[in-house]
Amino acid sequence: MEDYLEVIYELVQGKGYATTVDISQYLNVSSHSVTKMVQRLDEGEMLIY
C-alpha cells in the first residue's frame, strides 16, 4: 500500500493527477492490480477514487 501511495503522491505532484495506467507503468504491475489496490485505498479512506 505504501508504494502505491508514494507513487500516487509523486504523480499528483508532477501532473496534478494519477491514472491507474500511470501507476501500473511506474510500478510495473497490471492495471487490474492497480485498480484493486486503489479501490482498497479508497475504502480505507486513504484517497478519493
C-alpha distance matrix in Angstrom:
0.0 3.8 5.5 5.2 6.3 8.7 10.1 10.6 12.3 14.4 15.5 16.5 18.3 20.1 20.9 20.4 18.1 15.3 16.1 14.2 16.7 16.0 12.3 13.4 16.1 14.3 11.8 14.7 13.2 15.0 15.1 14.9 11.6 10.3 12.3 11.1 7.4 8.9 11.3 9.0 7.7 11.4 12.6 10.9 12.6 9.8 11.5 14.5 14.6
3.8 0.0 3.8 5.4 5.1 6.1 8.6 9.8 10.5 12.3 14.2 15.3 16.4 18.4 19.8 19.5 17.7 15.4 16.9 15.6 17.9 16.4 12.8 14.5 16.6 14.0 11.9 15.3 14.8 17.2 17.3 17.8 14.5 12.8 15.1 14.5 10.7 11.5 14.3 12.3 10.1 13.6 15.2 12.9 13.9 10.5 12.2 15.6 16.3
5.5 3.8 0.0 3.8 5.5 5.1 6.2 8.5 9.9 10.7 12.3 14.2 15.4 16.6 18.0 18.4 16.6 13.8 15.0 13.7 15.3 13.6 10.0 11.5 13.1 10.4 8.3 11.8 11.8 14.6 15.0 16.2 13.0 11.1 14.2 14.2 10.7 11.6 14.9 13.7 11.8 15.1 17.2 15.5 16.3 13.0 13.7 16.7 16.7
5.2 5.4 3.8 0.0 3.8 5.5 5.2 6.0 8.5 9.9 10.5 12.1 14.1 15.4 16.0 16.1 13.7 10.7 11.7 10.3 12.5 11.1 7.5 9.4 11.7 9.6 8.0 11.4 10.8 12.8 12.4 13.5 10.7 8.2 10.8 11.3 7.9 8.1 11.6 11.1 9.1 12.1 14.5 13.5 14.1 10.9 10.8 13.4 13.1
6.3 5.1 5.5 3.8 0.0 3.8 5.5 5.1 6.0 8.6 9.9 10.4 12.1 14.2 15.1 14.5 12.7 10.6 12.6 12.1 14.7 12.9 9.8 12.5 14.5 12.1 11.3 14.9 14.5 16.3 15.4 16.5 14.0 11.1 13.0 13.5 9.9 9.0 12.3 11.6 8.6 11.2 13.9 12.3 12.0 8.4 8.6 11.7 12.4
8.7 6.1 5.1 5.5 3.8 0.0 3.8 5.5 5.1 6.2 8.7 10.0 10.6 12.4 14.2 14.2 13.1 11.2 13.7 13.7 15.4 12.8 10.1 12.9 14.0 10.9 10.6 14.4 15.0 17.4 16.9 18.6 16.1 13.2 15.7 16.5 13.1 12.4 15.9 15.3 12.4 14.9 17.7 15.9 15.5 11.8 11.8 14.8 15.5
10.1 8.6 6.2 5.2 5.5 3.8 0.0 3.8 5.4 5.1 6.1 8.5 9.8 10.6 11.9 12.6 11.1 8.6 10.7 10.7 11.9 9.1 6.7 9.7 10.5 7.4 7.9 11.6 12.5 14.7 14.1 16.3 14.3 11.2 13.9 15.4 12.5 11.7 15.4 15.6 13.1 15.3 18.4 17.4 17.0 13.5 12.6 14.8 14.8
10.6 9.8 8.5 6.0 5.1 5.5 3.8 0.0 3.8 5.5 5.1 6.1 8.5 9.9 10.3 10.1 8.1 5.8 8.5 9.2 11.3 8.9 6.9 10.5 11.9 9.7 10.5 13.8 14.0 15.4 13.9 15.9 14.3 10.8 12.5 14.4 11.7 9.7 13.3 14.0 11.2 12.6 16.1 15.4 14.4 11.2 9.5 11.3 11.4
12.3 10.5 9.9 8.5 6.0 5.1 5.4 3.8 0.0 3.8 5.5 5.2 6.1 8.6 10.0 9.4 8.8 8.2 11.5 12.9 14.7 11.9 10.4 14.0 14.9 12.2 13.2 16.8 17.4 19.1 17.7 19.6 17.9 14.5 16.1 17.7 14.7 12.7 16.1 16.4 13.1 14.4 17.7 16.5 15.0 11.5 10.2 12.4 13.5
14.4 12.3 10.7 9.9 8.6 6.2 5.1 5.5 3.8 0.0 3.8 5.5 5.1 6.2 8.5 9.3 9.4 8.7 11.9 13.5 14.3 10.9 10.0 13.5 13.4 10.4 12.2 15.6 17.0 19.0 18.0 20.5 18.9 15.6 17.7 19.7 16.9 15.2 18.8 19.3 16.3 17.7 21.1 20.1 18.7 15.2 13.8 15.7 16.3
15.5 14.2 12.3 10.5 9.9 8.7 6.1 5.1 5.5 3.8 0.0 3.8 5.4 5.1 5.7 7.0 6.3 5.4 8.6 10.8 11.4 8.0 8.1 11.8 11.6 9.4 11.9 14.8 16.0 17.4 15.8 18.6 17.7 14.1 15.8 18.4 16.2 14.1 17.6 18.8 16.2 17.1 20.7 20.3 18.9 15.8 13.6 14.6 14.5
16.5 15.3 14.2 12.1 10.4 10.0 8.5 6.1 5.2 5.5 3.8 0.0 3.8 5.4 5.3 4.3 4.4 5.6 9.4 12.1 13.5 10.6 10.7 14.5 14.9 13.0 15.2 18.1 18.8 19.9 17.8 20.2 19.4 15.7 16.7 19.2 17.0 14.3 17.4 18.7 15.7 15.9 19.7 19.3 17.2 14.4 11.8 12.5 13.1
18.3 16.4 15.4 14.1 12.1 10.6 9.8 8.5 6.1 5.1 5.4 3.8 0.0 3.8 5.9 5.7 7.7 9.2 12.9 15.5 16.5 13.2 13.4 17.1 16.9 14.6 16.8 20.0 21.2 22.7 20.9 23.5 22.5 18.8 20.2 22.5 20.0 17.6 20.7 21.7 18.5 19.0 22.6 21.7 19.5 16.5 14.4 15.5 16.6
20.1 18.4 16.6 15.4 14.2 12.4 10.6 9.9 8.6 6.2 5.1 5.4 3.8 0.0 3.8 6.0 8.0 9.2 12.5 15.3 15.3 11.8 12.9 16.3 15.4 13.3 16.2 18.9 20.6 22.0 20.4 23.4 22.7 19.2 20.7 23.4 21.2 18.9 22.3 23.6 20.7 21.2 25.0 24.4 22.5 19.5 17.2 17.9 18.3
20.9 19.8 18.0 16.0 15.1 14.2 11.9 10.3 10.0 8.5 5.7 5.3 5.9 3.8 0.0 3.8 5.5 7.4 10.2 13.5 13.6 10.5 12.4 15.7 14.9 13.7 16.8 19.0 20.4 21.1 19.0 22.0 21.9 18.3 19.3 22.3 20.7 18.0 21.1 23.0 20.3 20.3 24.1 24.2 22.1 19.5 16.7 16.6 16.5
20.4 19.5 18.4 16.1 14.5 14.2 12.6 10.1 9.4 9.3 7.0 4.3 5.7 6.0 3.8 0.0 3.8 7.2 10.3 13.8 14.8 12.3 13.5 17.1 17.1 15.9 18.5 21.0 21.7 22.3 19.8 22.3 22.2 18.4 18.9 21.8 20.1 17.0 19.7 21.6 18.7 18.2 22.0 22.1 19.6 17.3 14.3 13.9 14.3
18.1 17.7 16.6 13.7 12.7 13.1 11.1 8.1 8.8 9.4 6.3 4.4 7.7 8.0 5.5 3.8 0.0 3.8 6.7 10.2 11.6 9.6 10.6 14.1 14.7 13.9 16.2 18.5 18.8 19.0 16.2 18.6 18.7 15.0 15.1 18.1 16.8 13.6 16.2 18.4 15.9 15.4 19.2 19.6 17.5 15.4 12.1 11.5 11.1
15.3 15.4 13.8 10.7 10.6 11.2 8.6 5.8 8.2 8.7 5.4 5.6 9.2 9.2 7.4 7.2 3.8 0.0 3.8 6.7 8.3 6.4 6.9 10.3 11.3 10.7 12.7 14.9 15.0 15.2 12.7 15.2 15.1 11.3 11.9 15.0 13.6 10.8 13.9 16.0 13.9 13.9 17.6 18.2 16.7 14.4 11.4 11.3 10.2
16.1 16.9 15.0 11.7 12.6 13.7 10.7 8.5 11.5 11.9 8.6 9.4 12.9 12.5 10.2 10.3 6.7 3.8 0.0 3.8 5.3 5.1 6.3 8.6 10.0 10.7 12.4 13.8 13.4 12.7 9.7 12.3 13.0 9.5 9.6 13.2 12.7 10.2 12.8 15.5 14.2 14.1 17.6 18.8 17.8 16.0 12.9 12.2 10.0
14.2 15.6 13.7 10.3 12.1 13.7 10.7 9.2 12.9 13.5 10.8 12.1 15.5 15.3 13.5 13.8 10.2 6.7 3.8 0.0 3.8 5.4 5.1 6.0 8.5 9.8 10.5 11.5 10.2 9.2 6.1 8.6 9.2 6.0 6.4 10.0 9.9 8.2 10.8 13.4 12.9 13.3 16.3 17.7 17.4 15.7 13.2 13.0 10.2
16.7 17.9 15.3 12.5 14.7 15.4 11.9 11.3 14.7 14.3 11.4 13.5 16.5 15.3 13.6 14.8 11.6 8.3 5.3 3.8 0.0 3.8 5.4 5.1 6.1 8.5 10.0 10.0 9.6 8.5 6.0 9.5 10.6 8.2 9.3 12.8 12.9 11.8 14.4 16.9 16.5 17.1 20.1 21.4 21.2 19.3 16.8 16.6 13.8
16.0 16.4 13.6 11.1 12.9 12.8 9.1 8.9 11.9 10.9 8.0 10.6 13.2 11.8 10.5 12.3 9.6 6.4 5.1 5.4 3.8 0.0 3.8 5.5 5.3 6.1 8.6 9.7 10.4 10.7 9.0 12.5 12.6 9.7 11.5 14.7 13.9 12.5 15.8 17.8 16.6 17.5 20.8 21.5 21.0 18.6 16.2 16.4 14.4
12.3 12.8 10.0 7.5 9.8 10.1 6.7 6.9 10.4 10.0 8.1 10.7 13.4 12.9 12.4 13.5 10.6 6.9 6.3 5.1 5.4 3.8 0.0 3.8 5.5 5.1 6.1 8.1 8.2 9.3 8.0 11.0 10.1 6.9 9.5 12.2 10.7 9.9 13.4 14.8 13.7 15.2 18.3 18.6 18.5 15.9 14.1 15.0 13.3
13.4 14.5 11.5 9.4 12.5 12.9 9.7 10.5 14.0 13.5 11.8 14.5 17.1 16.3 15.7 17.1 14.1 10.3 8.6 6.0 5.1 5.5 3.8 0.0 3.8 5.5 5.3 5.4 4.9 5.7 5.4 8.7 8.0 6.1 9.1 11.5 10.8 11.1 14.2 15.5 15.2 17.0 19.6 20.2 20.7 18.4 16.9 17.6 15.4
16.1 16.6 13.1 11.7 14.5 14.0 10.5 11.9 14.9 13.4 11.6 14.9 16.9 15.4 14.9 17.1 14.7 11.3 10.0 8.5 6.1 5.3 5.5 3.8 0.0 3.8 5.5 4.9 6.8 8.1 8.4 11.9 11.5 9.9 12.7 15.3 14.5 14.6 17.8 19.2 18.6 20.3 23.1 23.6 23.8 21.2 19.6 20.4 18.3
14.3 14.0 10.4 9.6 12.1 10.9 7.4 9.7 12.2 10.4 9.4 13.0 14.6 13.3 13.7 15.9 13.9 10.7 10.7 9.8 8.5 6.1 5.1 5.5 3.8 0.0 3.8 5.6 8.1 10.5 10.9 14.1 12.8 10.7 13.9 16.1 14.4 14.4 18.0 18.9 17.7 19.7 22.7 22.6 22.7 19.6 18.3 19.7 18.2
11.8 11.9 8.3 8.0 11.3 10.6 7.9 10.5 13.2 12.2 11.9 15.2 16.8 16.2 16.8 18.5 16.2 12.7 12.4 10.5 10.0 8.6 6.1 5.3 5.5 3.8 0.0 3.8 5.5 8.8 10.1 12.6 10.4 9.1 12.8 14.2 12.3 13.2 16.7 17.0 16.2 18.8 21.2 21.0 21.7 18.7 18.0 19.8 18.3
14.7 15.3 11.8 11.4 14.9 14.4 11.6 13.8 16.8 15.6 14.8 18.1 20.0 18.9 19.0 21.0 18.5 14.9 13.8 11.5 10.0 9.7 8.1 5.4 4.9 5.6 3.8 0.0 3.8 7.0 9.2 11.8 10.3 10.0 13.5 14.9 14.0 15.2 18.3 18.9 18.7 21.1 23.4 23.5 24.5 21.8 21.0 22.3 20.4
13.2 14.8 11.8 10.8 14.5 15.0 12.5 14.0 17.4 17.0 16.0 18.8 21.2 20.6 20.4 21.7 18.8 15.0 13.4 10.2 9.6 10.4 8.2 4.9 6.8 8.1 5.5 3.8 0.0 3.8 6.6 8.4 6.7 7.2 10.6 11.6 11.1 12.9 15.5 16.1 16.6 18.9 20.8 21.3 22.6 20.4 19.6 20.8 18.5
15.0 17.2 14.6 12.8 16.3 17.4 14.7 15.4 19.1 19.0 17.4 19.9 22.7 22.0 21.1 22.3 19.0 15.2 12.7 9.2 8.5 10.7 9.3 5.7 8.1 10.5 8.8 7.0 3.8 0.0 3.8 5.3 5.3 6.5 8.8 10.2 11.0 12.5 14.5 15.7 16.7 18.5 20.3 21.4 22.7 21.0 19.8 20.4 17.6
15.1 17.3 15.0 12.4 15.4 16.9 14.1 13.9 17.7 18.0 15.8 17.8 20.9 20.4 19.0 19.8 16.2 12.7 9.7 6.1 6.0 9.0 8.0 5.4 8.4 10.9 10.1 9.2 6.6 3.8 0.0 3.8 5.4 5.0 6.1 8.7 9.9 10.4 12.2 14.2 15.1 16.2 18.3 19.8 20.7 19.2 17.6 17.6 14.5
14.9 17.8 16.2 13.5 16.5 18.6 16.3 15.9 19.6 20.5 18.6 20.2 23.5 23.4 22.0 22.3 18.6 15.2 12.3 8.6 9.5 12.5 11.0 8.7 11.9 14.1 12.6 11.8 8.4 5.3 3.8 0.0 3.8 5.4 5.1 6.3 8.7 9.9 10.7 12.5 14.3 15.3 16.6 18.5 19.9 19.0 17.7 17.7 14.5
11.6 14.5 13.0 10.7 14.0 16.1 14.3 14.3 17.9 18.9 17.7 19.4 22.5 22.7 21.9 22.2 18.7 15.1 13.0 9.2 10.6 12.6 10.1 8.0 11.5 12.8 10.4 10.3 6.7 5.3 5.4 3.8 0.0 3.8 5.5 5.2 6.2 8.6 10.0 10.7 12.3 14.2 15.4 16.6 18.4 17.1 16.4 17.2 14.6
10.3 12.8 11.1 8.2 11.1 13.2 11.2 10.8 14.5 15.6 14.1 15.7 18.8 19.2 18.3 18.4 15.0 11.3 9.5 6.0 8.2 9.7 6.9 6.1 9.9 10.7 9.1 10.0 7.2 6.5 5.0 5.4 3.8 0.0 3.8 5.5 5.1 6.0 8.5 9.8 10.4 12.0 14.1 15.1 16.2 14.6 13.4 14.1 11.6
12.3 15.1 14.2 10.8 13.0 15.7 13.9 12.5 16.1 17.7 15.8 16.7 20.2 20.7 19.3 18.9 15.1 11.9 9.6 6.4 9.3 11.5 9.5 9.1 12.7 13.9 12.8 13.5 10.6 8.8 6.1 5.1 5.5 3.8 0.0 3.8 5.5 5.1 6.1 8.6 9.8 10.4 12.3 14.2 15.1 14.3 12.8 12.6 9.5
11.1 14.5 14.2 11.3 13.5 16.5 15.4 14.4 17.7 19.7 18.4 19.2 22.5 23.4 22.3 21.8 18.1 15.0 13.2 10.0 12.8 14.7 12.2 11.5 15.3 16.1 14.2 14.9 11.6 10.2 8.7 6.3 5.2 5.5 3.8 0.0 3.8 5.5 5.2 6.3 8.8 9.9 10.6 12.5 14.3 13.8 13.3 13.6 11.0
7.4 10.7 10.7 7.9 9.9 13.1 12.5 11.7 14.7 16.9 16.2 17.0 20.0 21.2 20.7 20.1 16.8 13.6 12.7 9.9 12.9 13.9 10.7 10.8 14.5 14.4 12.3 14.0 11.1 11.0 9.9 8.7 6.2 5.1 5.5 3.8 0.0 3.8 5.3 5.0 6.2 8.5 9.8 10.5 12.3 11.1 11.0 12.3 10.6
8.9 11.5 11.6 8.1 9.0 12.4 11.7 9.7 12.7 15.2 14.1 14.3 17.6 18.9 18.0 17.0 13.6 10.8 10.2 8.2 11.8 12.5 9.9 11.1 14.6 14.4 13.2 15.2 12.9 12.5 10.4 9.9 8.6 6.0 5.1 5.5 3.8 0.0 3.8 5.4 5.0 6.1 8.6 9.7 10.3 9.2 8.0 8.8 6.9
11.3 14.3 14.9 11.6 12.3 15.9 15.4 13.3 16.1 18.8 17.6 17.4 20.7 22.3 21.1 19.7 16.2 13.9 12.8 10.8 14.4 15.8 13.4 14.2 17.8 18.0 16.7 18.3 15.5 14.5 12.2 10.7 10.0 8.5 6.1 5.2 5.3 3.8 0.0 3.8 5.4 5.0 6.2 8.6 9.7 10.0 9.1 9.0 6.9
9.0 12.3 13.7 11.1 11.6 15.3 15.6 14.0 16.4 19.3 18.8 18.7 21.7 23.6 23.0 21.6 18.4 16.0 15.5 13.4 16.9 17.8 14.8 15.5 19.2 18.9 17.0 18.9 16.1 15.7 14.2 12.5 10.7 9.8 8.6 6.3 5.0 5.4 3.8 0.0 3.8 5.4 5.1 6.2 8.6 8.8 9.4 10.6 9.7
7.7 10.1 11.8 9.1 8.6 12.4 13.1 11.2 13.1 16.3 16.2 15.7 18.5 20.7 20.3 18.7 15.9 13.9 14.2 12.9 16.5 16.6 13.7 15.2 18.6 17.7 16.2 18.7 16.6 16.7 15.1 14.3 12.3 10.4 9.8 8.8 6.2 5.0 5.4 3.8 0.0 3.8 5.5 5.0 6.2 5.2 6.0 8.2 8.4
11.4 13.6 15.1 12.1 11.2 14.9 15.3 12.6 14.4 17.7 17.1 15.9 19.0 21.2 20.3 18.2 15.4 13.9 14.1 13.3 17.1 17.5 15.2 17.0 20.3 19.7 18.8 21.1 18.9 18.5 16.2 15.3 14.2 12.0 10.4 9.9 8.5 6.1 5.0 5.4 3.8 0.0 3.8 5.3 4.9 5.8 5.1 5.5 5.8
12.6 15.2 17.2 14.5 13.9 17.7 18.4 16.1 17.7 21.1 20.7 19.7 22.6 25.0 24.1 22.0 19.2 17.6 17.6 16.3 20.1 20.8 18.3 19.6 23.1 22.7 21.2 23.4 20.8 20.3 18.3 16.6 15.4 14.1 12.3 10.6 9.8 8.6 6.2 5.1 5.5 3.8 0.0 3.8 5.3 7.7 8.4 8.8 9.1
10.9 12.9 15.5 13.5 12.3 15.9 17.4 15.4 16.5 20.1 20.3 19.3 21.7 24.4 24.2 22.1 19.6 18.2 18.8 17.7 21.4 21.5 18.6 20.2 23.6 22.6 21.0 23.5 21.3 21.4 19.8 18.5 16.6 15.1 14.2 12.5 10.5 9.7 8.6 6.2 5.0 5.3 3.8 0.0 3.8 5.5 7.9 9.8 11.1
12.6 13.9 16.3 14.1 12.0 15.5 17.0 14.4 15.0 18.7 18.9 17.2 19.5 22.5 22.1 19.6 17.5 16.7 17.8 17.4 21.2 21.0 18.5 20.7 23.8 22.7 21.7 24.5 22.6 22.7 20.7 19.9 18.4 16.2 15.1 14.3 12.3 10.3 9.7 8.6 6.2 4.9 5.3 3.8 0.0 3.8 5.5 7.1 9.5
9.8 10.5 13.0 10.9 8.4 11.8 13.5 11.2 11.5 15.2 15.8 14.4 16.5 19.5 19.5 17.3 15.4 14.4 16.0 15.7 19.3 18.6 15.9 18.4 21.2 19.6 18.7 21.8 20.4 21.0 19.2 19.0 17.1 14.6 14.3 13.8 11.1 9.2 10.0 8.8 5.2 5.8 7.7 5.5 3.8 0.0 3.8 7.2 9.6
11.5 12.2 13.7 10.8 8.6 11.8 12.6 9.5 10.2 13.8 13.6 11.8 14.4 17.2 16.7 14.3 12.1 11.4 12.9 13.2 16.8 16.2 14.1 16.9 19.6 18.3 18.0 21.0 19.6 19.8 17.6 17.7 16.4 13.4 12.8 13.3 11.0 8.0 9.1 9.4 6.0 5.1 8.4 7.9 5.5 3.8 0.0 3.8 6.4
14.5 15.6 16.7 13.4 11.7 14.8 14.8 11.3 12.4 15.7 14.6 12.5 15.5 17.9 16.6 13.9 11.5 11.3 12.2 13.0 16.6 16.4 15.0 17.6 20.4 19.7 19.8 22.3 20.8 20.4 17.6 17.7 17.2 14.1 12.6 13.6 12.3 8.8 9.0 10.6 8.2 5.5 8.8 9.8 7.1 7.2 3.8 0.0 3.8
14.6 16.3 16.7 13.1 12.4 15.5 14.8 11.4 13.5 16.3 14.5 13.1 16.6 18.3 16.5 14.3 11.1 10.2 10.0 10.2 13.8 14.4 13.3 15.4 18.3 18.2 18.3 20.4 18.5 17.6 14.5 14.5 14.6 11.6 9.5 11.0 10.6 6.9 6.9 9.7 8.4 5.8 9.1 11.1 9.5 9.6 6.4 3.8 0.0
